[in-house]
Amino acid sequence: MLPSPVCVTSGLCRENFGDIVPVDPYYFIGERLVLTCALWNIDNNKTVSLYFDTAVNNNGKWSHVEVNQTGYEIIQLNSTAIQLTSPILMVDDAQRHNKSRLYRCMVREVIPIDYPHKPENFSCMVYNWESLTCTWNMIPYFHEEDITVDCFWKSDLLSGDRTWSSEFSEKTFTSFTIDSFNMMPKYLFYFNITNKIRSIVNTSAIFDISPSKIVKPAPVDYMSFPSLNDTCVTVVWNHSKQYRKKVFTVHYTSKCSTEQQITTQELKVTVCDLNPYTNYRFVVDSRPVDLDSKGYSLDIVGFTSDPRDRSVSTKPAVPAANPRLLSFTDVQCHENPCRKVLVYWEPLSPCDLHDSPSGQQYEIIIKQRGSKETWNYVATDSKAISHTLMLPDEEEIYEVKLRVITGNGKKREDFSHLVIWPRNQSPIAPSMVVEYDTMKNGTKFYITLDLTEAQSQTSQILYWCHGLRVNGCQVG
């Protein structure tokens, strides 16, 4: 449906079945006839332009001509609206608008014709020495359905040229695939890009590729761990193209270490210096290797295969260290003579424990300085970080050693040491004021220390305990 013009100067013209006709053949010099025309419900897939034409009645016969700029001022208001202004400056201008004339608003559809541009960013990949896939980019077309992309290829044999082929296993507007691909030294390609409407053909330059340089191997398969102990793991795998030269990269990582990697051309590798009782994630990928430009050494070429991964845990072992004794504090003792102290330690991290934390125990060895006699305590709570000791004499100096025991044994050296001084030589624990604030998500405690009697102390360690269990204390 054609758009209808609108007479802005309504005193000079009126609408007549979609056309604009003058109201009166007589005009005042200096008046201006102004018409506007707007198009609604535009199809976004079409490009259109608006224009005015005028019809003249010559002895009963109408003829239509496009209104040009002569005697008129035509302004493009926006992409969907135009305006015509006709100033009446003399008698001839008025005669243009007599009753024998009318104006129409017309639509001209612009049909773009796409020029067939050559493909850009042509690239190829050979998958697992079996199939070739090439892709390219095409500029956006208004009417892609009018554009055809014809591809031609052949191998560049030393014995002579083969005929060009246009056979593909799969082909789209921006890619093609050739299955059952032969690994010739070089292949050649070119394109004919055609606009079917105008029969315009644009032929590209010839592209060449060296298949051996653009191979992406298939992922490895059948990964397994045939042997492992507490510090070493052997990883084996298979590949569908064992006779093709490749270099494999084995990546491995755990929560106890950063990622490490080993490269090999074999189908297995043994990795050592691992952490006991630790879960490791192993990832294997590969890249092809080829002779360098001189034909001697092997170069890593092509693309990296998709990775394959599996996880395994090393076996448990003796702990790597012993927990570190931190400090002690006196606990009220109701017997006399009596001294009761609470010793604290920092537990081992899972990376140092080398075994399940659920079965660990702590052995505490106490020796009075100057005496050869020792006695032991065993804390069986695997989550304990403290233990209460009963000392026979509050005026003596005691040496305390600590080590952890797991199902695989105990660390025999590198004891953690702590000296318990006589009560009258021990640091004075500062008094404290504890306040708390109950909130929706828990309770917040505010602790204030009074260091008046402990000014010579260089540091303090704060422990907090849940309930009345002194063995359930934690470092604050």
Number of C-alpha atoms within 10 A of each C-alpha: 7 12 16 19 24 21 22 17 14 14 11 19 22 19 17 11 8 15 18 21 23 24 16 13 15 14 21 11 13 10 14 17 22 20 23 20 22 17 20 10 5 10 8 7 8 11 13 16 15 20 19 21 14 20 18 18 13 10 7 8 8 12 11 14 11 14 18 13 12 8 14 16 14 20 13 15 12 9 12 14 18 21 22 22 18 20 17 21 15 12 12 9 16 20 15 18 23 17 16 17 20 22 25 23 24 19 14 10 11 10 11 11 13 19 15 24 19 20 20 13 9 13 15 20 22 25 19 18 21 17 17 23 18 15 18 15 14 15 11 9 15 14 13 13 10 16 22 15 20 14 19 16 20 17 21 16 12 8 6 8 10 11 10 14 12 11 13 15 12 11 17 9 14 14 17 18 20 17 14 11 14 13 16 12 14 15 16 15 18 19 19 19 21 22 21 14 11 11 11 14 19 16 15 16 12 11 13 17 17 16 21 20 19 20 25 22 25 20 17 22 15 9 19 16 16 9 11 17 16 19 17 17 22 15 20 19 16 15 17 12 14 10 7 14 15 22 19 22 19 21 17 20 17 18 12 15 12 8 12 12 13 13 14 13 13 14 15 17 19 13 17 13 9 19 24 24 23 21 17 20 16 21 17 25 21 25 20 25 20 18 14 12 9 7 9 9 10 15 15 17 19 19 17 19 20 14 17 16 16 14 14 15 17 19 18 20 21 21 25 15 20 25 24 18 22 16 16 21 16 17 14 10 12 9 8 8 10 13 20 19 18 16 21 25 21 16 19 17 12 16 17 19 25 24 23 13 15 10 13 21 20 25 16 19 17 20 17 19 14 9 8 7 9 12 9 13 14 15 18 13 16 17 17 20 22 26 21 18 18 13 18 13 16 18 13 14 17 19 15 19 20 23 24 25 23 22 15 13 13 20 16 13 9 13 18 17 15 20 17 22 16 15 15 9 10 12 14 16 15 15 12 11 9 9 10 10 9 9 8 5 6 8 9 10 10 9 10 11 12 12 14 9 12 15 10 10 12 6 6 11 10 9 13 11 13 10 8 8 8 18 19 17 20 17 14 8
